[in-house]
Amino acid sequence: MQIWVDADACPGVIKDILFRAAERAQVRVTLVANKLLHAPPSPWIRAVQVGCGFDVADSHIVDAVGPGDLVVTADIPLAAAVTEKDAFALNPRGEFYSRENIGELLALRNFMDELRSTGVDTGGPRPFSAADRRAFANRLDGFLQQRPDAPRPV
């Protein structure tokens, strides 16, 4: 089991939580991004820079992820692709994506995209908060404590 991070848009505070968890749980964390990233020196942490282009980082993660791996992403289509491969997906706000909820989340995402394309101001995501950070840390800790035979999150 390893953790893959869609790192281009991942908040720094979430990366810091992941770095500490990698050392504590001795689990590999791989950051994947289109730009050069700094990863602390550790046998458990690495950064992979992929080429520029639409969904190149996402494609790399989907190709590399294995059953039981965890992907940290706010990208709903990426989450859908990895859950199809029997991997887990967790967003930086501490919410798991699952086969049970991904269809509804994709439909909502597509609806909001349609609204924006017609000129409707949909606002955008709320600011990242300390409560989001705590929720992520708690969900990640719970996930790591249950490995390697973690039940599918609902």
N, C-alpha and C positions, 0 to 999 in steps of 0.2 A: 504494500500500500504506500502510495506517495500522494503528496499534495501538489497540484498544479495551480498556478495563479495567473489569471488574465490580468497582467500587471500594468498595462498601459493606463488604465483608469482606476486602479486600486488605491484607496487612500493610504498614505504613508503610515498612519497609525495602525492600520490593519496589517500591513507588511511587517511592522515591528512586532505585533502579536504573533504573527506566523513565524518569525525568526526565533522568538523565545520558545515557542511551542516545538519547533524543529529540534532545538537543542535538548529541551526537557524530555520529549517523547522519543527522541532519536528516530525521527521520520524525515525522509527527504522532502524538501520544499523546492519546487522549480518555478521561478518567475519567467514568464514568457511575454515578450514585448517587442514592438517595432523599433524601439529606441534602446540605446545602451543604458543598462541599469546598474546601480551599485548593489552588490550583495555582500554582506559581511563574510569574512573568512570563516568557513565552517565546512566540515565534510558533509553536512546535512543540507546545505543551502547552495543553490546554483542559479545563475541567470542565463537565459537563452535569448539572444537577439535574433529575430527573424526579419526577413525582408519587408519592405514597406508595401502596402497594398491593402485593399479591402479584405478583411477577415483572414489575413495571413496568420496572425497569432492564434486566432480561434481554430483554424484548420490544423495548425501544428498541435495544439492541445488535443483536439478530437482524434488525430492520428496516433498520438502517443498515449493517451489515457487508457487505463486498463480497468477491468471490473474491480470494484471496491476502492478505487482511487477517489480522492476528493478534489473537486475543482472549485476554486474561489472566483466568482464572477458575478457581475451585475447584468451580464448580457444574457437575456432570456433565450434567444435562439441557440447560443452556445450551451446553456444549461440543458435545453431540450436534447441536443445532440449527445451530450455526455450521459444523460440519464438513459438514453436508448442503448448505451454501451455498458449498462449496469454499474456506472460510476455515480458518485454522489455530487451534488452541486449546492453550494452555500453562497449566499450573497453577502457583501460586506456589512449589511445591516443585521446579519444573524438569522436570516430566513432560509430554510432549506427549500430547494426546488425538488419536486418528485414527479413521478409518472402520473400521480393522481392530480397534481395541481398545475402542471406545465401547460396543458392545453388551454385552460382558462387564462393563464398569464400571457400566453402567446396571443390569444384572441384580443385581450385588453390592450396589449402592446400595439398590435396591428390597428386596432380601432383608434388609438391615440395618434398613431402615425398618419392615418387618414384625416383626422381632424386637423392636425398641424399642416398637412398638405393643402387644405382648403383655407388656410389663413387663421384658424382658430388658435388663440394663445392658450395652451394647456398648462402653462406654468413651468413645469419641470419638477424634478425631485426635490424633496425638502432638504434643508441643510443636514449634513452628517453631524450627529450629536454624540455626546458622551454615553447616552443610553444605547445608541446603535453600537458603539464600540464595546460596551459591556455585553450586549446581547450576542455579538459575534464571538467574543472571547468565551462566553459561557457555552455556546453551541459547539464551538471548536473543541473546547475541553471535554465536553460530553461525548463528542464523536470520537476523539482520540482515546478516551477511557474505554470505549466499547470495542475498539478494533481488536483483532482483525475481522471478527465475525459480526460486524455492526448490522443491526436490523435496518431495513430500508426506512428512512424518515417519511413520515406522512404529513 
